[in-house]
Amino acid sequence: MLTRDELPDCPVQTTVQLIGSKWKLLILRNLLARPWRFNELHKSLAGISQKVLTDSLRSMEEDGIITRTVYPEVPPRVEYALSELGESMRPIIKAMEAWGTDYKSKAE
């Protein structure tokens, strides 16, 4: 997690820095519903490479937005879920969903 001194002064810029990529937003969208395994996420996000998904998940975990749980099974099972901080982003994602739905309904 970044320190206060490492974050931008502008709060909007901070939010964009943390979740502003296309893939991070779509990962958040999926995790709003339930925990996901890596391969499930990869299959559900058409066009994302394994490297970008791995990097995005690691970054979001480091920023405290998601949690990664490893289950002691053979083969190992890993699940990604929203952390408490990630859950606090639910209204942001829901507002984006509502805006997108409204926009699409007006498009011809």
C-alpha positions as CSV (number, residue, x, y, z in Angstrom):
1,M,0.0,0.0,0.0
2,L,1.3,3.4,-0.9
3,T,2.1,5.9,1.8
4,R,0.3,9.2,2.0
5,D,3.4,11.0,0.7
6,E,3.5,8.7,-2.4
7,L,-0.1,9.5,-3.4
8,P,-1.1,12.4,-5.6
9,D,-2.5,15.5,-4.0
10,C,-5.7,15.3,-6.1
11,P,-8.2,12.7,-4.7
12,V,-9.5,12.0,-8.2
13,Q,-6.0,11.3,-9.4
14,T,-5.5,8.9,-6.5
15,T,-8.6,7.0,-7.4
16,V,-7.6,6.8,-11.1
17,Q,-4.1,5.7,-10.1
18,L,-5.6,2.8,-8.0
19,I,-8.4,1.6,-10.3
20,G,-8.2,3.6,-13.5
21,S,-7.1,0.9,-15.9
22,K,-9.7,-0.8,-18.0
23,W,-8.7,-4.2,-16.6
24,K,-8.8,-3.2,-12.9
25,L,-12.3,-1.9,-13.3
26,L,-13.5,-5.0,-15.0
27,I,-11.8,-7.2,-12.3
28,L,-13.6,-5.1,-9.6
29,R,-16.9,-5.5,-11.5
30,N,-16.5,-9.3,-11.3
31,L,-15.4,-9.4,-7.7
32,L,-18.4,-7.4,-6.7
33,A,-20.5,-10.5,-7.3
34,R,-18.3,-13.1,-5.5
35,P,-14.7,-14.4,-5.1
36,W,-13.1,-15.6,-8.3
37,R,-10.3,-18.0,-9.1
38,F,-7.5,-16.8,-11.5
39,N,-8.6,-19.0,-14.4
40,E,-12.3,-17.9,-14.0
41,L,-11.2,-14.3,-14.2
42,H,-9.0,-14.9,-17.2
43,K,-11.8,-16.6,-19.1
44,S,-14.3,-13.9,-18.2
45,L,-12.1,-11.0,-19.4
46,A,-11.8,-11.5,-23.1
47,G,-8.6,-10.1,-24.4
48,I,-6.6,-9.8,-21.2
49,S,-3.3,-11.6,-21.1
50,Q,-2.2,-13.7,-18.2
51,K,0.6,-11.3,-17.5
52,V,-1.7,-8.2,-17.4
53,L,-4.2,-10.1,-15.2
54,T,-1.4,-11.2,-12.8
55,D,0.1,-7.7,-12.6
56,S,-3.3,-6.1,-12.1
57,L,-4.2,-8.6,-9.3
58,R,-0.8,-8.1,-7.6
59,S,-1.1,-4.4,-7.8
60,M,-4.6,-4.4,-6.4
61,E,-3.6,-6.7,-3.6
62,E,-0.6,-4.5,-2.7
63,D,-3.0,-1.5,-2.7
64,G,-5.3,-3.3,-0.3
65,I,-8.2,-3.4,-2.7
66,I,-8.4,-7.2,-3.0
67,T,-7.4,-10.2,-0.9
68,R,-5.7,-13.4,-2.1
69,T,-6.5,-16.6,-0.3
70,V,-4.5,-19.7,-0.9
71,Y,-6.2,-23.0,0.2
72,P,-3.9,-25.8,1.2
73,E,-5.1,-28.3,-1.4
74,V,-3.5,-30.3,-4.2
75,P,-3.5,-28.7,-6.6
76,P,-3.5,-25.4,-4.7
77,R,-6.6,-23.3,-5.0
78,V,-6.3,-19.5,-4.9
79,E,-9.3,-17.1,-4.7
80,Y,-9.4,-13.4,-5.1
81,A,-12.0,-11.3,-3.3
82,L,-12.7,-7.7,-2.5
83,S,-11.2,-6.5,0.8
84,E,-13.1,-4.1,3.0
85,L,-11.4,-1.2,1.1
86,G,-12.4,-2.8,-2.2
87,E,-16.0,-3.1,-1.0
88,S,-16.0,0.6,-0.3
89,M,-15.6,1.1,-4.1
90,R,-19.0,-0.6,-4.7
91,P,-20.9,2.7,-5.1
92,I,-18.3,4.0,-7.6
93,I,-18.7,0.9,-9.8
94,K,-22.5,0.9,-9.4
95,A,-22.6,4.6,-10.4
96,M,-20.5,3.8,-13.5
97,E,-22.9,0.9,-14.3
98,A,-25.9,3.2,-14.0
99,W,-24.3,5.9,-16.2
100,G,-23.3,3.3,-18.8
101,T,-26.8,1.9,-18.9
102,D,-28.4,5.3,-19.2
103,Y,-25.9,6.3,-22.0
104,K,-26.6,3.1,-23.9
105,S,-30.4,3.6,-23.7
106,K,-30.0,7.1,-25.4
107,A,-27.6,5.9,-28.1
108,E,-29.1,5.2,-31.5
